[in-house]
Amino acid sequence: MRSRTGVAGCGRMGAPMLAALRAAGLPARGYDVLQMGSPHITDDIAVFSEDLDTLITVVRDIEQTEAVLFGEQNFAAIPTLIRIIISSTLSPKYVKSLRTRIPSHIALIDAPMSGAQIAAQEARLSFMIGGDSADIDGAMPLFHAMGKHFHRMGSYGAGMQAKVLNNLLAASNTAMTRLILDWADAADMDRSALLDLIHTSSGQNWFASGFNSIEFSRDGFAPDNTIGILVKDVASALDAAPEGADTSLPEIVQRTIAALKPREPKG
């Protein structure tokens, strides 16, 4: 029997992550009910489960995670499974609750990632990792195949807590960068010149610096696109807010992102 890694959720992030694992010579296959066309991605639960020892989940949200782990797919019950890596961005509270629902012999690692689709395609993702040190050590060959930066944040759940805080900041940068570009258009400024200025000045941020390569930079809100996912990620951060925290600013950011309209290309 040859142990195998499985990536559940082979969309814009999961598919290139699977490709990176295979490019590194690691036996891996993907599961997705929609993204077919690759010989290495299946929608057959039995085929995906065969010889599976590590499951990486990259599905959209809690509902899909429930289906993958306990529902229709029920991959948490695979007898050969020794490790589950949660790479979806979810509520830290929900992620921590999984420990009581997953058999104790299965190692749980939360490892959400950052870098957008371009970083996944180039195998240079940043992973925020939480879990037992020995469990993480055992999974490092997988992370090295898919990423470039690896941040060990602490015990299980700490990676997700770090990710939602990072994404809250990213959402803020996205909202403000889109706003200033709209204002620049109204002033008939050259977008490229302004972005070059921002990249080397105090307003520098990841979204502005990577605007021309980030695939969702011009998208408006839609429930099933990356802007919609960012709105969901802010909700995950709000779910983990300290008791009594002032959440008014994150809520404004969330509403602003949810109101974004598609941006027309402009030189």
C-alpha positions as protocol buffer text, in pm:
chain_id: "A"
residue {
  index: 1
  type: MET
  ca { x: 0 y: 0 z: 0 }
}
residue {
  index: 2
  type: ARG
  ca { x: 133 y: 342 z: -96 }
}
residue {
  index: 3
  type: SER
  ca { x: 31 y: 624 z: 136 }
}
residue {
  index: 4
  type: ARG
  ca { x: -119 y: 920 z: -42 }
}
residue {
  index: 5
  type: THR
  ca { x: -213 y: 1282 z: 24 }
}
residue {
  index: 6
  type: GLY
  ca { x: -556 y: 1404 z: -80 }
}
residue {
  index: 7
  type: VAL
  ca { x: -663 y: 1762 z: -146 }
}
residue {
  index: 8
  type: ALA
  ca { x: -1036 y: 1815 z: -92 }
}
residue {
  index: 9
  type: GLY
  ca { x: -1153 y: 2122 z: -280 }
}
residue {
  index: 10
  type: CYS
  ca { x: -963 y: 2169 z: -606 }
}
residue {
  index: 11
  type: GLY
  ca { x: -1071 y: 2518 z: -701 }
}
residue {
  index: 12
  type: ARG
  ca { x: -858 y: 2830 z: -751 }
}
residue {
  index: 13
  type: MET
  ca { x: -629 y: 2743 z: -457 }
}
residue {
  index: 14
  type: GLY
  ca { x: -663 y: 2368 z: -413 }
}
residue {
  index: 15
  type: ALA
  ca { x: -589 y: 2275 z: -776 }
}
residue {
  index: 16
  type: PRO
  ca { x: -248 y: 2449 z: -788 }
}
residue {
  index: 17
  type: MET
  ca { x: -165 y: 2314 z: -442 }
}
residue {
  index: 18
  type: LEU
  ca { x: -233 y: 1964 z: -572 }
}
residue {
  index: 19
  type: ALA
  ca { x: -20 y: 2035 z: -879 }
}
residue {
  index: 20
  type: ALA
  ca { x: 266 y: 2153 z: -655 }
}
residue {
  index: 21
  type: LEU
  ca { x: 254 y: 1834 z: -447 }
}
residue {
  index: 22
  type: ARG
  ca { x: 269 y: 1621 z: -759 }
}
residue {
  index: 23
  type: ALA
  ca { x: 546 y: 1832 z: -911 }
}
residue {
  index: 24
  type: ALA
  ca { x: 749 y: 1763 z: -597 }
}
residue {
  index: 25
  type: GLY
  ca { x: 708 y: 1389 z: -661 }
}
residue {
  index: 26
  type: LEU
  ca { x: 462 y: 1332 z: -378 }
}
residue {
  index: 27
  type: PRO
  ca { x: 173 y: 1091 z: -442 }
}
residue {
  index: 28
  type: ALA
  ca { x: -140 y: 1303 z: -431 }
}
residue {
  index: 29
  type: ARG
  ca { x: -487 y: 1322 z: -580 }
}
residue {
  index: 30
  type: GLY
  ca { x: -769 y: 1572 z: -555 }
}
residue {
  index: 31
  type: TYR
  ca { x: -1139 y: 1552 z: -478 }
}
residue {
  index: 32
  type: ASP
  ca { x: -1392 y: 1799 z: -612 }
}
residue {
  index: 33
  type: VAL
  ca { x: -1753 y: 1767 z: -721 }
}
residue {
  index: 34
  type: LEU
  ca { x: -1714 y: 2046 z: -979 }
}
residue {
  index: 35
  type: GLN
  ca { x: -1352 y: 2092 z: -1089 }
}
residue {
  index: 36
  type: MET
  ca { x: -1304 y: 1794 z: -1318 }
}
residue {
  index: 37
  type: GLY
  ca { x: -1095 y: 1751 z: -1631 }
}
residue {
  index: 38
  type: SER
  ca { x: -770 y: 1648 z: -1463 }
}
residue {
  index: 39
  type: PRO
  ca { x: -676 y: 1279 z: -1435 }
}
residue {
  index: 40
  type: HIS
  ca { x: -560 y: 1354 z: -1081 }
}
residue {
  index: 41
  type: ILE
  ca { x: -893 y: 1499 z: -960 }
}
residue {
  index: 42
  type: THR
  ca { x: -1193 y: 1277 z: -896 }
}
residue {
  index: 43
  type: ASP
  ca { x: -1548 y: 1305 z: -767 }
}
residue {
  index: 44
  type: ASP
  ca { x: -1549 y: 938 z: -669 }
}
residue {
  index: 45
  type: ILE
  ca { x: -1529 y: 912 z: -289 }
}
residue {
  index: 46
  type: ALA
  ca { x: -1397 y: 555 z: -295 }
}
residue {
  index: 47
  type: VAL
  ca { x: -1121 y: 638 z: -544 }
}
residue {
  index: 48
  type: PHE
  ca { x: -1014 y: 945 z: -347 }
}
residue {
  index: 49
  type: SER
  ca { x: -1014 y: 754 z: -17 }
}
residue {
  index: 50
  type: GLU
  ca { x: -791 y: 470 z: -137 }
}
residue {
  index: 51
  type: ASP
  ca { x: -459 y: 461 z: 55 }
}
residue {
  index: 52
  type: LEU
  ca { x: -524 y: 811 z: 191 }
}
residue {
  index: 53
  type: ASP
  ca { x: -313 y: 899 z: 494 }
}
residue {
  index: 54
  type: THR
  ca { x: -317 y: 1281 z: 480 }
}
residue {
  index: 55
  type: LEU
  ca { x: -622 y: 1494 z: 402 }
}
residue {
  index: 56
  type: ILE
  ca { x: -580 y: 1862 z: 315 }
}
residue {
  index: 57
  type: THR
  ca { x: -909 y: 2052 z: 311 }
}
residue {
  index: 58
  type: VAL
  ca { x: -926 y: 2365 z: 96 }
}
residue {
  index: 59
  type: VAL
  ca { x: -1303 y: 2397 z: 67 }
}
residue {
  index: 60
  type: ARG
  ca { x: -1485 y: 2728 z: 91 }
}
residue {
  index: 61
  type: ASP
  ca { x: -1655 y: 2738 z: 430 }
}
residue {
  index: 62
  type: ILE
  ca { x: -1779 y: 2556 z: 740 }
}
residue {
  index: 63
  type: GLU
  ca { x: -2073 y: 2396 z: 558 }
}
residue {
  index: 64
  type: GLN
  ca { x: -1843 y: 2240 z: 298 }
}
residue {
  index: 65
  type: THR
  ca { x: -1592 y: 2140 z: 568 }
}
residue {
  index: 66
  type: GLU
  ca { x: -1870 y: 1959 z: 753 }
}
residue {
  index: 67
  type: ALA
  ca { x: -1961 y: 1771 z: 436 }
}
residue {
  index: 68
  type: VAL
  ca { x: -1599 y: 1676 z: 369 }
}
residue {
  index: 69
  type: LEU
  ca { x: -1523 y: 1557 z: 722 }
}
residue {
  index: 70
  type: PHE
  ca { x: -1850 y: 1419 z: 855 }
}
residue {
  index: 71
  type: GLY
  ca { x: -2128 y: 1445 z: 597 }
}
residue {
  index: 72
  type: GLU
  ca { x: -2166 y: 1315 z: 245 }
}
residue {
  index: 73
  type: GLN
  ca { x: -1793 y: 1254 z: 197 }
}
residue {
  index: 74
  type: ASN
  ca { x: -1716 y: 1159 z: 562 }
}
residue {
  index: 75
  type: PHE
  ca { x: -1342 y: 1154 z: 495 }
}
residue {
  index: 76
  type: ALA
  ca { x: -1262 y: 1178 z: 868 }
}
residue {
  index: 77
  type: ALA
  ca { x: -1373 y: 814 z: 896 }
}
residue {
  index: 78
  type: ILE
  ca { x: -1117 y: 681 z: 643 }
}
residue {
  index: 79
  type: PRO
  ca { x: -936 y: 401 z: 832 }
}
residue {
  index: 80
  type: THR
  ca { x: -592 y: 476 z: 684 }
}
residue {
  index: 81
  type: LEU
  ca { x: -606 y: 846 z: 774 }
}
residue {
  index: 82
  type: ILE
  ca { x: -336 y: 968 z: 1013 }
}
residue {
  index: 83
  type: ARG
  ca { x: -338 y: 1345 z: 950 }
}
residue {
  index: 84
  type: ILE
  ca { x: -586 y: 1621 z: 863 }
}
residue {
  index: 85
  type: ILE
  ca { x: -462 y: 1964 z: 758 }
}
residue {
  index: 86
  type: ILE
  ca { x: -725 y: 2239 z: 762 }
}
residue {
  index: 87
  type: SER
  ca { x: -622 y: 2498 z: 501 }
}
residue {
  index: 88
  type: SER
  ca { x: -959 y: 2666 z: 450 }
}
residue {
  index: 89
  type: THR
  ca { x: -1006 y: 3000 z: 628 }
}
residue {
  index: 90
  type: LEU
  ca { x: -1269 y: 2935 z: 893 }
}
residue {
  index: 91
  type: SER
  ca { x: -1378 y: 3057 z: 1233 }
}
residue {
  index: 92
  type: PRO
  ca { x: -1104 y: 2973 z: 1488 }
}
residue {
  index: 93
  type: LYS
  ca { x: -1374 y: 2866 z: 1732 }
}
residue {
  index: 94
  type: TYR
  ca { x: -1509 y: 2613 z: 1483 }
}
residue {
  index: 95
  type: VAL
  ca { x: -1160 y: 2485 z: 1401 }
}
residue {
  index: 96
  type: LYS
  ca { x: -1080 y: 2425 z: 1768 }
}
residue {
  index: 97
  type: SER
  ca { x: -1410 y: 2239 z: 1813 }
}
residue {
  index: 98
  type: LEU
  ca { x: -1304 y: 1981 z: 1554 }
}
residue {
  index: 99
  type: ARG
  ca { x: -1054 y: 1829 z: 1797 }
}
residue {
  index: 100
  type: THR
  ca { x: -1336 y: 1676 z: 2001 }
}
residue {
  index: 101
  type: ARG
  ca { x: -1503 y: 1536 z: 1688 }
}
residue {
  index: 102
  type: ILE
  ca { x: -1206 y: 1384 z: 1507 }
}
residue {
  index: 103
  type: PRO
  ca { x: -1069 y: 1048 z: 1632 }
}
residue {
  index: 104
  type: SER
  ca { x: -777 y: 1113 z: 1867 }
}
residue {
  index: 105
  type: HIS
  ca { x: -531 y: 902 z: 1665 }
}
residue {
  index: 106
  type: ILE
  ca { x: -561 y: 1148 z: 1373 }
}
residue {
  index: 107
  type: ALA
  ca { x: -327 y: 1446 z: 1400 }
}
residue {
  index: 108
  type: LEU
  ca { x: -497 y: 1781 z: 1343 }
}
residue {
  index: 109
  type: ILE
  ca { x: -306 y: 2075 z: 1198 }
}
residue {
  index: 110
  type: ASP
  ca { x: -458 y: 2408 z: 1103 }
}
residue {
  index: 111
  type: ALA
  ca { x: -258 y: 2563 z: 820 }
}
residue {
  index: 112
  type: PRO
  ca { x: -446 y: 2834 z: 632 }
}
residue {
  index: 113
  type: MET
  ca { x: -242 y: 3006 z: 364 }
}
residue {
  index: 114
  type: SER
  ca { x: -191 y: 3349 z: 214 }
}
residue {
  index: 115
  type: GLY
  ca { x: -70 y: 3472 z: -122 }
}
residue {
  index: 116
  type: ALA
  ca { x: -370 y: 3439 z: -355 }
}
residue {
  index: 117
  type: GLN
  ca { x: -389 y: 3214 z: -660 }
}
residue {
  index: 118
  type: ILE
  ca { x: -66 y: 3345 z: -812 }
}
residue {
  index: 119
  type: ALA
  ca { x: 136 y: 3227 z: -510 }
}
residue {
  index: 120
  type: ALA
  ca { x: -35 y: 2887 z: -517 }
}
residue {
  index: 121
  type: GLN
  ca { x: 50 y: 2850 z: -886 }
}
residue {
  index: 122
  type: GLU
  ca { x: 413 y: 2939 z: -817 }
}
residue {
  index: 123
  type: ALA
  ca { x: 436 y: 2718 z: -502 }
}
residue {
  index: 124
  type: ARG
  ca { x: 529 y: 3013 z: -280 }
}
residue {
  index: 125
  type: LEU
  ca { x: 233 y: 3029 z: -42 }
}
residue {
  index: 126
  type: SER
  ca { x: 271 y: 3153 z: 314 }
}
residue {
  index: 127
  type: PHE
  ca { x: 130 y: 2908 z: 569 }
}
residue {
  index: 128
  type: MET
  ca { x: 20 y: 3001 z: 922 }
}
residue {
  index: 129
  type: ILE
  ca { x: 47 y: 2674 z: 1111 }
}
residue {
  index: 130
  type: GLY
  ca { x: -96 y: 2556 z: 1442 }
}
residue {
  index: 131
  type: GLY
  ca { x: -58 y: 2215 z: 1601 }
}
residue {
  index: 132
  type: ASP
  ca { x: 168 y: 1979 z: 1791 }
}
residue {
  index: 133
  type: SER
  ca { x: 533 y: 2036 z: 1698 }
}
residue {
  index: 134
  type: ALA
  ca { x: 597 y: 1673 z: 1610 }
}
residue {
  index: 135
  type: ASP
  ca { x: 283 y: 1660 z: 1395 }
}
residue {
  index: 136
  type: ILE
  ca { x: 392 y: 1973 z: 1209 }
}
residue {
  index: 137
  type: ASP
  ca { x: 742 y: 1834 z: 1160 }
}
residue {
  index: 138
  type: GLY
  ca { x: 591 y: 1526 z: 995 }
}
residue {
  index: 139
  type: ALA
  ca { x: 390 y: 1741 z: 754 }
}
residue {
  index: 140
  type: MET
  ca { x: 670 y: 1981 z: 655 }
}
residue {
  index: 141
  type: PRO
  ca { x: 758 y: 1801 z: 328 }
}
residue {
  index: 142
  type: LEU
  ca { x: 403 y: 1878 z: 212 }
}
residue {
  index: 143
  type: PHE
  ca { x: 427 y: 2244 z: 315 }
}
residue {
  index: 144
  type: HIS
  ca { x: 766 y: 2283 z: 149 }
}
residue {
  index: 145
  type: ALA
  ca { x: 622 y: 2148 z: -176 }
}
residue {
  index: 146
  type: MET
  ca { x: 342 y: 2406 z: -176 }
}
residue {
  index: 147
  type: GLY
  ca { x: 488 y: 2712 z: -10 }
}
residue {
  index: 148
  type: LYS
  ca { x: 781 y: 2935 z: 68 }
}
residue {
  index: 149
  type: HIS
  ca { x: 706 y: 3088 z: 408 }
}
residue {
  index: 150
  type: PHE
  ca { x: 605 y: 2885 z: 714 }
}
residue {
  index: 151
  type: HIS
  ca { x: 494 y: 3054 z: 1034 }
}
residue {
  index: 152
  type: ARG
  ca { x: 448 y: 2828 z: 1336 }
}
residue {
  index: 153
  type: MET
  ca { x: 197 y: 3020 z: 1543 }
}
residue {
  index: 154
  type: GLY
  ca { x: 148 y: 2782 z: 1836 }
}
residue {
  index: 155
  type: SER
  ca { x: -87 y: 2505 z: 1936 }
}
residue {
  index: 156
  type: TYR
  ca { x: -377 y: 2377 z: 1724 }
}
residue {
  index: 157
  type: GLY
  ca { x: -607 y: 2666 z: 1634 }
}
residue {
  index: 158
  type: ALA
  ca { x: -337 y: 2935 z: 1653 }
}
residue {
  index: 159
  type: GLY
  ca { x: -274 y: 2922 z: 1279 }
}
residue {
  index: 160
  type: MET
  ca { x: -638 y: 3000 z: 1205 }
}
residue {
  index: 161
  type: GLN
  ca { x: -648 y: 3278 z: 1462 }
}
residue {
  index: 162
  type: ALA
  ca { x: -345 y: 3436 z: 1294 }
}
residue {
  index: 163
  type: LYS
  ca { x: -499 y: 3393 z: 949 }
}
residue {
  index: 164
  type: VAL
  ca { x: -827 y: 3568 z: 1026 }
}
residue {
  index: 165
  type: LEU
  ca { x: -638 y: 3858 z: 1182 }
}
residue {
  index: 166
  type: ASN
  ca { x: -415 y: 3878 z: 875 }
}
residue {
  index: 167
  type: ASN
  ca { x: -718 y: 3867 z: 646 }
}
residue {
  index: 168
  type: LEU
  ca { x: -893 y: 4137 z: 843 }
}
residue {
  index: 169
  type: LEU
  ca { x: -596 y: 4360 z: 771 }
}
residue {
  index: 170
  type: ALA
  ca { x: -594 y: 4247 z: 406 }
}
residue {
  index: 171
  type: ALA
  ca { x: -963 y: 4331 z: 379 }
}
residue {
  index: 172
  type: SER
  ca { x: -893 y: 4679 z: 516 }
}
residue {
  index: 173
  type: ASN
  ca { x: -616 y: 4730 z: 259 }
}
residue {
  index: 174
  type: THR
  ca { x: -841 y: 4602 z: -19 }
}
residue {
  index: 175
  type: ALA
  ca { x: -1124 y: 4836 z: 75 }
}
residue {
  index: 176
  type: MET
  ca { x: -903 y: 5144 z: 101 }
}
residue {
  index: 177
  type: THR
  ca { x: -694 y: 5068 z: -208 }
}
residue {
  index: 178
  type: ARG
  ca { x: -1006 y: 5030 z: -420 }
}
residue {
  index: 179
  type: LEU
  ca { x: -1142 y: 5355 z: -273 }
}
residue {
  index: 180
  type: ILE
  ca { x: -832 y: 5560 z: -350 }
}
residue {
  index: 181
  type: LEU
  ca { x: -817 y: 5418 z: -704 }
}
residue {
  index: 182
  type: ASP
  ca { x: -1176 y: 5529 z: -761 }
}
residue {
  index: 183
  type: TRP
  ca { x: -1090 y: 5875 z: -630 }
}
residue {
  index: 184
  type: ALA
  ca { x: -779 y: 5882 z: -851 }
}
residue {
  index: 185
  type: ASP
  ca { x: -995 y: 5800 z: -1154 }
}
residue {
  index: 186
  type: ALA
  ca { x: -1222 y: 6090 z: -1067 }
}
residue {
  index: 187
  type: ALA
  ca { x: -915 y: 6314 z: -1060 }
}
residue {
  index: 188
  type: ASP
  ca { x: -801 y: 6173 z: -1397 }
}
residue {
  index: 189
  type: MET
  ca { x: -476 y: 6038 z: -1249 }
}
residue {
  index: 190
  type: ASP
  ca { x: -270 y: 5763 z: -1411 }
}
residue {
  index: 191
  type: ARG
  ca { x: -338 y: 5443 z: -1220 }
}
residue {
  index: 192
  type: SER
  ca { x: -4 y: 5280 z: -1291 }
}
residue {
  index: 193
  type: ALA
  ca { x: 189 y: 5586 z: -1178 }
}
residue {
  index: 194
  type: LEU
  ca { x: -12 y: 5602 z: -856 }
}
residue {
  index: 195
  type: LEU
  ca { x: 39 y: 5232 z: -781 }
}
residue {
  index: 196
  type: ASP
  ca { x: 413 y: 5272 z: -842 }
}
residue {
  index: 197
  type: LEU
  ca { x: 415 y: 5562 z: -597 }
}
residue {
  index: 198
  type: ILE
  ca { x: 223 y: 5366 z: -332 }
}
residue {
  index: 199
  type: HIS
  ca { x: 461 y: 5069 z: -368 }
}
residue {
  index: 200
  type: THR
  ca { x: 756 y: 5283 z: -254 }
}
residue {
  index: 201
  type: SER
  ca { x: 574 y: 5506 z: -7 }
}
residue {
  index: 202
  type: SER
  ca { x: 400 y: 5495 z: 329 }
}
residue {
  index: 203
  type: GLY
  ca { x: 74 y: 5365 z: 181 }
}
residue {
  index: 204
  type: GLN
  ca { x: 240 y: 5044 z: 58 }
}
residue {
  index: 205
  type: ASN
  ca { x: 34 y: 4727 z: 104 }
}
residue {
  index: 206
  type: TRP
  ca { x: 16 y: 4382 z: -54 }
}
residue {
  index: 207
  type: PHE
  ca { x: -302 y: 4449 z: -249 }
}
residue {
  index: 208
  type: ALA
  ca { x: -175 y: 4771 z: -407 }
}
residue {
  index: 209
  type: SER
  ca { x: 172 y: 4630 z: -478 }
}
residue {
  index: 210
  type: GLY
  ca { x: 29 y: 4320 z: -643 }
}
residue {
  index: 211
  type: PHE
  ca { x: -273 y: 4486 z: -803 }
}
residue {
  index: 212
  type: ASN
  ca { x: -183 y: 4383 z: -1159 }
}
residue {
  index: 213
  type: SER
  ca { x: -122 y: 4017 z: -1069 }
}
residue {
  index: 214
  type: ILE
  ca { x: -388 y: 3951 z: -804 }
}
residue {
  index: 215
  type: GLU
  ca { x: -671 y: 3779 z: -987 }
}
residue {
  index: 216
  type: PHE
  ca { x: -954 y: 3941 z: -789 }
}
residue {
  index: 217
  type: SER
  ca { x: -818 y: 4297 z: -791 }
}
residue {
  index: 218
  type: ARG
  ca { x: -1096 y: 4428 z: -1018 }
}
residue {
  index: 219
  type: ASP
  ca { x: -1382 y: 4204 z: -904 }
}
residue {
  index: 220
  type: GLY
  ca { x: -1702 y: 4327 z: -751 }
}
residue {
  index: 221
  type: PHE
  ca { x: -1873 y: 4133 z: -475 }
}
residue {
  index: 222
  type: ALA
  ca { x: -2033 y: 3801 z: -561 }
}
residue {
  index: 223
  type: PRO
  ca { x: -2114 y: 3527 z: -309 }
}
residue {
  index: 224
  type: ASP
  ca { x: -1899 y: 3272 z: -491 }
}
residue {
  index: 225
  type: ASN
  ca { x: -1592 y: 3480 z: -579 }
}
residue {
  index: 226
  type: THR
  ca { x: -1285 y: 3589 z: -384 }
}
residue {
  index: 227
  type: ILE
  ca { x: -1439 y: 3917 z: -271 }
}
residue {
  index: 228
  type: GLY
  ca { x: -1727 y: 3714 z: -128 }
}
residue {
  index: 229
  type: ILE
  ca { x: -1476 y: 3489 z: 47 }
}
residue {
  index: 230
  type: LEU
  ca { x: -1305 y: 3795 z: 194 }
}
residue {
  index: 231
  type: VAL
  ca { x: -1637 y: 3908 z: 340 }
}
residue {
  index: 232
  type: LYS
  ca { x: -1670 y: 3560 z: 492 }
}
residue {
  index: 233
  type: ASP
  ca { x: -1317 y: 3582 z: 632 }
}
residue {
  index: 234
  type: VAL
  ca { x: -1396 y: 3909 z: 809 }
}
residue {
  index: 235
  type: ALA
  ca { x: -1696 y: 3734 z: 964 }
}
residue {
  index: 236
  type: SER
  ca { x: -1457 y: 3462 z: 1089 }
}
residue {
  index: 237
  type: ALA
  ca { x: -1237 y: 3729 z: 1245 }
}
residue {
  index: 238
  type: LEU
  ca { x: -1538 y: 3892 z: 1410 }
}
residue {
  index: 239
  type: ASP
  ca { x: -1641 y: 3553 z: 1551 }
}
residue {
  index: 240
  type: ALA
  ca { x: -1302 y: 3539 z: 1725 }
}
residue {
  index: 241
  type: ALA
  ca { x: -1307 y: 3898 z: 1854 }
}
residue {
  index: 242
  type: PRO
  ca { x: -1220 y: 3937 z: 2224 }
}
residue {
  index: 243
  type: GLU
  ca { x: -1516 y: 3977 z: 2454 }
}
residue {
  index: 244
  type: GLY
  ca { x: -1619 y: 4341 z: 2471 }
}
residue {
  index: 245
  type: ALA
  ca { x: -1403 y: 4444 z: 2175 }
}
residue {
  index: 246
  type: ASP
  ca { x: -1510 y: 4739 z: 1960 }
}
residue {
  index: 247
  type: THR
  ca { x: -1597 y: 4572 z: 1629 }
}
residue {
  index: 248
  type: SER
  ca { x: -1731 y: 4881 z: 1452 }
}
residue {
  index: 249
  type: LEU
  ca { x: -1427 y: 4930 z: 1225 }
}
residue {
  index: 250
  type: PRO
  ca { x: -1413 y: 4565 z: 1105 }
}
residue {
  index: 251
  type: GLU
  ca { x: -1787 y: 4579 z: 1042 }
}
residue {
  index: 252
  type: ILE
  ca { x: -1745 y: 4892 z: 827 }
}
residue {
  index: 253
  type: VAL
  ca { x: -1467 y: 4718 z: 631 }
}
residue {
  index: 254
  type: GLN
  ca { x: -1691 y: 4415 z: 579 }
}
residue {
  index: 255
  type: ARG
  ca { x: -1979 y: 4628 z: 451 }
}
residue {
  index: 256
  type: THR
  ca { x: -1743 y: 4820 z: 223 }
}
residue {
  index: 257
  type: ILE
  ca { x: -1603 y: 4501 z: 69 }
}
residue {
  index: 258
  type: ALA
  ca { x: -1953 y: 4363 z: 24 }
}
residue {
  index: 259
  type: ALA
  ca { x: -2051 y: 4677 z: -168 }
}
residue {
  index: 260
  type: LEU
  ca { x: -1761 y: 4666 z: -417 }
}
residue {
  index: 261
  type: LYS
  ca { x: -1855 y: 4687 z: -785 }
}
residue {
  index: 262
  type: PRO
  ca { x: -1646 y: 4547 z: -1072 }
}
residue {
  index: 263
  type: ARG
  ca { x: -1367 y: 4782 z: -1168 }
}
residue {
  index: 264
  type: GLU
  ca { x: -1306 y: 4849 z: -1534 }
}
residue {
  index: 265
  type: PRO
  ca { x: -945 y: 4814 z: -1657 }
}
residue {
  index: 266
  type: LYS
  ca { x: -774 y: 5152 z: -1680 }
}
residue {
  index: 267
  type: GLY
  ca { x: -422 y: 5248 z: -1774 }
}
